């Protein structure tokens, strides 16, 4: 069957429309790119952004500027990215609170899944259940028994309302049938300080910055929160060995405003995957306890969607509200 002149013209016009987009993507970036972090400097989100930002700067020949815009559980930084021009020059370091906030906050000026374009997952970081040595429990079953015998008296620190440590603890409450009392802090550092001092009894902590306390006996580690044992703490069991269905972890990835050209998304995705295959970068992330995620933009989008659904159920079951 032949092709009409109209079909030929339509094809030519379509190709012409695509040409500027492809040319733009091939020359991208021509000026500094900003990666927005919705949390304070020095934490895992910020460190991950700086590591991947430096890699992208070296590979793409333009500076990737890390901007920390903390506040409202990461919503301030996220909203800035959602409202930015979809040209690849404003990106978001996405993480667990983005999935949590979709349900935790009743009114947001954006819909995270609808208004962002996933670029790629970077790393997943396990968490570890840490208790002050004064707690008479050396295993998860012993800790559950202790918590049930002392309802409303076991204080659980977190890095803030809706943070990964907070949600890991709330999931534990739901599945283990206990009631740990949530005590939010402005980051994991202050939470660790009070755990060491005995002002709180337990913290579901991301692994960076905790291993020395475990090795020296200043804190006792009971288990890791991931579905499999963590390379950084290989001798610890997983919580799910004792609490069926339990899994929680911190994850980080890169996202852009919706309608960012697919060619730019794909180019950034290739560079992220190249970083995660590089022995030097892998070692740097391993120092954080991070295990590579990699994969396609669609893979990262599926992770965001599944985490949003999962933590939404926990928020509703626990009756959580923003503070």
C-alpha positions as CSV (number, residue, x, y, z in Angstrom):
1,X,0.0,0.0,0.0
2,X,1.4,3.4,-1.0
3,X,1.9,6.5,1.2
4,X,0.0,9.6,0.3
5,X,1.6,13.0,-0.1
6,X,-0.3,14.1,3.1
7,X,1.2,11.2,5.1
8,X,4.7,12.1,3.8
9,X,4.1,15.8,4.8
10,X,2.9,14.7,8.3
11,X,5.9,12.5,8.8
12,X,8.2,15.4,7.7
13,X,6.5,17.8,10.1
14,X,6.8,15.4,12.9
15,X,10.5,14.8,12.4
16,X,11.0,18.6,12.2
17,X,9.2,19.1,15.5
18,X,11.4,16.5,17.2
19,X,14.6,17.8,15.8
20,X,14.9,20.9,18.1
21,X,14.2,18.7,21.1
22,X,16.9,16.2,20.2
23,X,19.4,18.9,19.4
24,X,18.6,20.6,22.7
25,X,19.1,17.3,24.6
26,X,22.4,16.6,22.8
27,X,23.8,20.0,23.8
28,X,22.4,19.7,27.4
29,X,23.6,21.1,29.8
30,X,24.9,24.4,28.6
31,X,24.7,26.1,32.0
32,X,24.8,25.1,35.7
33,X,22.1,22.6,36.9
34,X,20.5,22.8,40.3
35,X,19.8,19.8,42.4
36,X,17.3,20.7,45.1
37,X,17.5,18.9,48.5
38,X,14.5,19.3,50.8
39,X,16.5,18.7,53.9
40,X,19.4,20.3,55.9
41,X,23.0,19.9,54.8
42,X,25.0,17.0,56.2
43,X,22.4,14.3,56.1
44,X,22.2,11.3,53.8
45,X,20.0,13.1,51.3
46,X,22.5,16.0,51.0
47,X,25.6,13.7,50.9
48,X,24.0,11.5,48.2
49,X,23.1,14.6,46.1
50,X,26.7,15.9,46.4
51,X,28.2,12.6,45.3
52,X,26.0,12.1,42.3
53,X,26.2,15.9,41.5
54,X,30.0,15.7,41.4
55,X,29.8,12.7,39.0
56,X,27.4,14.5,36.7
57,X,29.5,17.6,36.8
58,X,32.6,15.7,35.7
59,X,30.8,13.7,33.0
60,X,28.7,16.5,31.5
61,X,31.0,19.4,31.8
62,X,28.7,21.7,33.7
63,X,28.5,22.5,37.4
64,X,25.7,20.7,39.3
65,X,24.8,23.0,42.2
66,X,23.4,21.4,45.4
67,X,20.7,23.6,47.0
68,X,19.5,22.7,50.5
69,X,15.9,24.0,51.0
70,X,14.7,22.3,54.2
71,X,11.3,22.7,55.7
72,X,7.8,21.0,55.9
73,X,9.2,17.5,55.7
74,X,10.8,18.2,52.3
75,X,7.8,19.8,50.8
76,X,9.3,23.2,50.3
77,X,12.1,21.9,48.1
78,X,9.8,19.6,46.2
79,X,7.4,22.3,45.4
80,X,10.2,24.5,44.1
81,X,11.1,21.7,41.6
82,X,7.5,21.0,40.6
83,X,7.1,24.6,39.7
84,X,10.4,25.0,37.9
85,X,10.7,25.1,34.1
86,X,10.8,21.5,32.7
87,X,14.1,22.0,31.0
88,X,16.5,19.8,33.0
89,X,18.1,22.6,34.9
90,X,16.2,22.1,38.2
91,X,16.2,18.6,39.6
92,X,15.1,17.0,42.9
93,X,16.9,14.5,45.1
94,X,13.8,12.4,45.9
95,X,13.5,10.2,49.0
96,X,11.1,8.4,51.3
97,X,9.4,11.5,52.8
98,X,8.2,12.4,49.3
99,X,6.2,9.1,49.3
100,X,5.0,9.6,52.8
101,X,3.9,13.2,52.5
102,X,1.4,12.4,49.8
103,X,-0.8,11.0,52.5
104,X,0.6,12.6,55.6
105,X,-0.3,16.1,54.4
106,X,-4.0,16.6,53.5
107,X,-3.4,19.7,51.4
108,X,-0.3,20.1,49.2
109,X,0.1,22.4,46.3
110,X,1.3,19.5,44.1
111,X,0.7,15.8,43.5
112,X,4.2,14.2,43.7
113,X,3.5,11.2,41.4
114,X,1.6,13.4,38.9
115,X,3.9,16.4,38.9
116,X,7.4,14.9,38.7
117,X,9.2,12.9,36.1
118,X,11.4,10.0,37.6
119,X,14.9,10.0,36.3
120,X,16.5,7.1,38.2
121,X,17.1,5.4,41.5
122,X,20.5,5.9,43.1
123,X,20.9,3.9,46.3
124,X,18.9,2.1,49.0
125,X,20.2,2.4,52.5
126,X,19.2,-0.1,55.2
127,X,18.2,1.0,58.7
128,X,19.1,-0.6,62.0
129,X,17.1,-1.0,65.1
130,X,19.2,0.6,67.9
131,X,18.5,0.6,71.6
132,X,20.2,2.2,74.5
133,X,22.1,-0.5,76.5
134,X,19.8,0.1,79.5
135,X,17.0,-1.6,77.5
136,X,16.9,-5.2,78.7
137,X,16.5,-6.7,75.2
138,X,19.1,-8.3,72.9
139,X,16.8,-9.6,70.2
140,X,13.7,-8.3,68.4
141,X,11.4,-10.8,70.2
142,X,12.8,-9.7,73.6
143,X,12.3,-6.0,72.6
144,X,8.7,-6.7,71.5
145,X,8.0,-8.4,74.9
146,X,9.6,-5.4,76.7
147,X,7.5,-2.9,74.7
148,X,4.3,-4.8,75.4
149,X,5.1,-5.0,79.1
150,X,5.7,-1.2,79.1
151,X,3.0,0.3,76.9
152,X,3.5,4.1,76.4
153,X,6.8,4.1,78.2
154,X,9.3,3.2,75.4
155,X,10.3,6.4,73.6
156,X,11.2,6.1,69.9
157,X,13.4,8.9,68.5
158,X,13.3,9.8,64.8
159,X,14.9,12.2,62.4
160,X,11.6,14.1,62.2
161,X,7.9,13.5,61.5
162,X,7.4,11.5,58.3
163,X,11.1,10.7,58.0
164,X,12.4,7.2,57.1
165,X,13.3,6.4,60.7
166,X,9.9,7.5,61.9
167,X,8.0,5.5,59.3
168,X,10.1,2.4,60.0
169,X,9.1,2.7,63.7
170,X,5.5,3.2,62.9
171,X,5.4,0.2,60.6
172,X,7.0,-1.8,63.5
173,X,4.2,-0.5,65.8
174,X,1.5,-1.7,63.3
175,X,3.0,-5.1,62.5
176,X,4.4,-6.0,65.9
177,X,1.4,-4.8,67.9
178,X,3.3,-2.4,70.1
179,X,3.1,1.3,71.0
180,X,6.4,3.0,70.9
181,X,6.1,6.7,71.8
182,X,7.3,8.9,68.9
183,X,9.8,11.6,69.8
184,X,10.8,13.6,66.7
185,X,14.1,15.5,66.3
186,X,15.5,17.8,63.7
187,X,17.6,15.2,62.1
188,X,19.2,11.9,63.0
189,X,22.2,13.5,64.7
190,X,20.3,15.0,67.6
191,X,18.2,11.8,67.9
192,X,21.4,9.7,68.2
193,X,22.7,12.0,70.9
194,X,19.6,11.5,73.1
195,X,19.6,7.8,72.4
196,X,23.2,7.6,73.7
197,X,22.2,9.7,76.7
198,X,19.2,7.5,77.5
199,X,16.6,10.1,77.1
200,X,15.0,7.8,74.5
201,X,15.2,4.1,74.3
202,X,15.1,3.1,70.6
203,X,15.9,4.6,67.1
204,X,15.3,3.0,63.7
205,X,18.5,4.7,62.3
206,X,19.9,4.8,58.8
207,X,23.2,3.1,59.0
208,X,25.7,5.9,58.2
209,X,27.2,7.2,61.4
210,X,26.0,4.3,63.6
211,X,28.5,1.5,63.2
212,X,31.1,2.9,65.5
213,X,28.5,3.1,68.3
214,X,27.6,-0.5,67.7
215,X,31.2,-1.7,67.7
216,X,32.1,0.1,70.9
217,X,28.9,-1.1,72.7
218,X,27.6,2.4,73.3
219,X,24.4,1.3,71.5
220,X,23.0,-2.2,70.9
221,X,21.8,-3.2,67.4
222,X,19.0,-5.7,67.3
223,X,18.3,-6.1,63.5
224,X,18.3,-4.4,60.2
225,X,15.0,-3.3,58.6
226,X,15.6,-4.5,55.0
227,X,14.2,-7.7,53.6
228,X,17.8,-9.2,53.4
229,X,20.9,-8.8,55.5
230,X,22.9,-5.7,55.0
231,X,26.4,-5.8,53.8
232,X,27.4,-3.0,56.2
233,X,26.1,-5.1,59.2
234,X,26.2,-8.7,57.9
235,X,25.9,-10.4,61.4
236,X,22.6,-8.8,62.2
237,X,19.3,-10.6,61.4
238,X,16.4,-8.9,59.6
239,X,13.3,-7.7,61.5
240,X,11.2,-9.7,59.1
241,X,12.7,-12.9,60.6
242,X,10.5,-12.1,63.7
243,X,7.9,-9.7,62.3
244,X,6.5,-11.2,59.1
245,X,6.0,-8.8,56.2
246,X,8.3,-6.1,57.7
247,X,10.5,-4.1,55.4
248,X,11.7,-0.5,55.5
249,X,14.6,1.3,54.0
250,X,15.8,4.7,53.0
251,X,16.2,5.3,49.3
252,X,17.4,8.1,47.1
253,X,16.9,9.0,43.4
254,X,16.8,11.9,41.0
255,X,13.6,13.4,39.6
256,X,12.7,16.4,37.4
257,X,9.6,18.5,36.7
258,X,6.9,16.8,34.6
259,X,7.2,17.4,30.9
260,X,11.0,17.5,31.0
261,X,12.1,16.2,27.6
262,X,12.5,12.4,27.5
263,X,15.9,12.8,25.8
264,X,17.2,14.7,28.9
265,X,15.7,12.2,31.3
266,X,17.3,9.4,29.4
267,X,20.7,11.0,29.3
268,X,20.7,11.7,33.0
269,X,19.5,8.2,33.7
270,X,22.4,6.7,31.7
271,X,24.9,8.8,33.7
272,X,23.4,7.7,37.0
273,X,23.7,4.1,36.0
274,X,27.2,4.7,34.8
275,X,28.1,6.1,38.2
276,X,26.6,3.1,40.0
277,X,28.8,0.8,37.8
278,X,31.9,2.8,38.6
279,X,34.0,1.1,41.3
280,X,35.1,4.4,42.9
281,X,31.5,5.7,43.2
282,X,30.2,2.4,44.4
283,X,32.8,2.4,47.1
284,X,31.8,5.9,48.2
285,X,28.1,4.9,48.4
286,X,29.0,1.6,50.2
287,X,30.7,3.7,52.9
288,X,27.2,5.1,53.5
289,X,25.7,1.6,53.6
290,X,24.1,2.3,50.3
291,X,23.3,-0.5,47.8
292,X,22.9,0.6,44.2
293,X,19.3,0.8,42.8
294,X,20.1,1.8,39.1
295,X,17.5,0.8,36.5
296,X,15.3,2.9,34.1
297,X,13.2,5.9,34.8
298,X,10.2,3.6,34.7
299,X,11.8,1.4,37.4
300,X,12.2,4.4,39.7
301,X,8.6,5.5,39.0
302,X,7.4,2.0,40.1
303,X,9.4,2.3,43.3
304,X,7.9,5.7,44.1
305,X,4.4,4.5,43.4
306,X,4.7,1.3,45.5
307,X,6.3,3.3,48.4
308,X,3.6,5.9,48.2
309,X,0.9,3.2,48.5
310,X,2.8,1.4,51.3
311,X,3.5,4.3,53.5
312,X,0.0,5.8,52.9
313,X,-1.4,2.7,54.5
314,X,0.9,3.1,57.5
315,X,0.0,6.8,57.9
316,X,-3.7,6.0,57.9
317,X,-3.3,2.9,60.2
318,X,-1.3,4.9,62.7
319,X,-3.5,8.1,62.4
320,X,-0.4,10.2,61.8
321,X,-0.7,14.0,61.3
322,X,2.0,16.6,60.3
323,X,3.5,18.4,63.3
